[in-house]
Amino acid sequence: METLIKTREVAVGPDFKEIIYKKIAKIERRYPKAKKLEVEVYQENNPSINKPVAVDLTLHVKNNLLRAESHGNTLIGALDKAVKRINRQLEKYKSKIYHSKIRRR
């Protein structure tokens, strides 16, 4: 699976990239047919926002896009929430595929 990490207004070091790849490995094990995963990390500089750090995950699967966005106070917290959301969407997607194959028989 191809992985693309984008950042906006946030410096991401090699330690955080390693954490991202560990979290992504779980997604890849769950659905190895995924084509591409885009991770976008950014910080919103608006003082009225309580949780300034945001992480967007976009997973490209066959004929679909699965997206998850999460905000948090820390990069790791926001990443954890986004990975949980994308995993939930991936399970729903896989069950739809499975049940549609059963109906076709």
C-alpha positions as CSV (number, residue, x, y, z in Angstrom):
1,M,0.0,0.0,0.0
2,E,1.3,3.4,-1.0
3,T,1.5,5.9,1.9
4,L,1.6,9.7,1.5
5,I,2.2,11.9,4.5
6,K,1.4,15.6,4.1
7,T,1.9,18.3,6.7
8,R,0.6,21.9,6.9
9,E,2.0,24.3,9.5
10,V,3.3,21.4,11.6
11,A,6.8,20.0,11.9
12,V,6.6,16.2,11.9
13,G,9.8,14.4,13.0
14,P,11.0,10.9,12.1
15,D,9.6,9.6,15.5
16,F,6.1,10.6,14.6
17,K,6.4,9.2,11.1
18,E,7.4,5.9,12.7
19,I,4.3,6.0,14.9
20,I,2.2,6.7,11.8
21,Y,3.6,3.7,9.9
22,K,2.9,1.5,13.0
23,K,-0.7,2.6,13.1
24,I,-1.1,2.2,9.3
25,A,0.3,-1.3,9.5
26,K,-2.9,-2.3,11.4
27,I,-5.0,-0.9,8.5
28,E,-2.9,-2.7,5.9
29,R,-3.3,-6.0,7.8
30,R,-7.0,-5.6,8.0
31,Y,-7.4,-4.9,4.3
32,P,-4.3,-5.6,2.2
33,K,-6.1,-4.7,-1.1
34,A,-6.1,-1.0,-0.2
35,K,-4.3,1.0,-2.9
36,K,-3.2,4.2,-1.2
37,L,-3.4,6.0,2.1
38,E,-3.0,9.7,2.5
39,V,-2.3,11.1,5.9
40,E,-2.6,14.9,6.3
41,V,-1.5,16.5,9.6
42,Y,-2.2,20.2,10.2
43,Q,-2.6,22.7,12.9
44,E,-5.3,25.3,13.0
45,N,-4.1,28.7,14.3
46,N,-7.6,29.9,15.4
47,P,-7.5,30.7,19.1
48,S,-11.2,29.9,19.5
49,I,-10.6,26.2,18.6
50,N,-9.9,24.1,21.7
51,K,-8.2,21.3,19.8
52,P,-5.8,22.8,17.3
53,V,-4.1,19.7,15.9
54,A,-6.0,17.8,13.2
55,V,-5.3,14.6,11.2
56,D,-7.1,13.6,8.0
57,L,-6.9,10.0,6.7
58,T,-8.0,9.1,3.2
59,L,-7.9,5.5,2.2
60,H,-8.3,4.6,-1.5
61,V,-10.0,1.2,-1.9
62,K,-11.6,-0.3,-5.0
63,N,-14.2,2.2,-6.4
64,N,-14.4,4.1,-3.0
65,L,-12.7,6.5,-0.7
66,L,-12.8,6.2,3.0
67,R,-12.1,9.4,4.9
68,A,-11.6,10.1,8.6
69,E,-10.9,13.5,10.2
70,S,-10.0,14.0,13.8
71,H,-9.0,16.9,16.1
72,G,-7.0,16.7,19.3
73,N,-4.6,18.5,21.6
74,T,-1.7,16.2,20.5
75,L,-0.7,14.7,17.3
76,I,-0.9,11.1,18.6
77,G,-4.3,11.6,20.2
78,A,-5.7,13.0,16.9
79,L,-4.1,10.1,15.0
80,D,-5.5,7.5,17.3
81,K,-9.0,8.8,16.9
82,A,-8.7,9.0,13.1
83,V,-7.4,5.4,12.9
84,K,-10.3,4.2,14.9
85,R,-12.7,5.9,12.6
86,I,-11.1,4.6,9.5
87,N,-11.1,1.1,10.9
88,R,-14.8,1.3,11.7
89,Q,-15.5,2.5,8.1
90,L,-13.3,-0.3,6.7
91,E,-15.2,-3.0,8.6
92,K,-18.4,-1.6,7.3
93,Y,-17.0,-1.6,3.8
94,K,-15.8,-5.1,4.1
95,S,-19.1,-6.4,5.4
96,K,-20.9,-4.7,2.4
97,I,-18.6,-6.5,0.0
98,Y,-19.0,-9.8,1.8
99,H,-22.8,-9.6,1.9
100,S,-23.1,-8.5,-1.7
101,K,-21.1,-11.5,-2.8
102,I,-23.4,-13.8,-0.8
103,R,-26.5,-12.3,-2.4
104,R,-25.1,-12.8,-5.9
105,R,-25.0,-16.6,-5.5
